[in-house]
Amino acid sequence: MSPDLQADAKFAFNQYSAGVVADPYTVLDSHRLFAVELLCDGVVTGDDVRESVNGLIADLNIGTAHRKAKRAGLTSVDFKRLSEEV
């Protein structure tokens, strides 16, 4: 995958996990737009875009689950145990 896509996905996730951006869809949309710009410029392939966007979605889902668990008062150990049961 393109280093530009990796860096942007990491930046987007960090913005969400740090609470700078509260809505995961906002960071996802921003990353998708950047990825499409790179695709239109011929810098990346469609597979690169798909891999990057799907990876960010997975990371955001995990981050959102951690936030919900934290609000519910669960510890990391509780969260890990619950996620293994699913």
N, C-alpha and C positions, 0 to 999 in steps of 0.2 A: 504494500500500500504506500501511497505517496507520503513523504514526510510532512508535507503541508496539510494533508487531510488528518494525519495522526496528531499533529500539533493542534489543529483547530478543534478536533474532537476532545482532546485532553483539556484544552482551554474551556470549552463549553461545559464539560463535566465539572471542572473545578469551579466554574462560576456558579453552577447549580449547587454543588456540595458545600460550598462556602456560604451559601445563602445570599449571594450577590443578586442572583436571579431566582425568584421563588418558583416560577412555573417551568417545569421540565419541557413543555412544548415550545416555549420561547427559545430555549437553547437548541433544541432539536431543529426548529425551523431555521434558525440562524446558520447552523452547521449544514443543513441541506442546501440552503441557498449558496453558501460558499462552495460546496461540493459540485453543484450544478455549474457554477461559474468556471471552476477548474475543468469540468467536463466539456463545456462549450469552447474553452480555450485549447482543448486537446491535450491538456496536461495530465489528465487521469482517464481511466477507462470507466465504463459503466459498472464493471465488476468492482472496481476500487470504491466507487461511490456507494454501491449496495453494501459492501463489506463494512465500510466506515459508518454508514447510517445505522445498519443493523447492530453493529458493536456499540454505538452510542445509545441506542434504544435499550439494549440489554443492561448497560451500565446505569442508565437513568432509572430503569426499573428496580435495580438493586438499591440504588441510592434512595429512591422513594420508599421502598420497603423498610430501609434502615430508619428513615425519618419517622415513619408511622410507628415502628417498634419503639423508637425512643420516646415519642409522645405518649405511647401506651405504658411507658415505664419498664419496658423489657431491657434486659442487659444484652450485650453481644452474645453471651453464651446462650441465653434464651432464644435469641434470634437465630443463631446457628442451628440449634436443636429443632426449632420450628421449620426452618427452611429445608432441613434434611428429611423431615417427615412428609413434605409435599412431594 
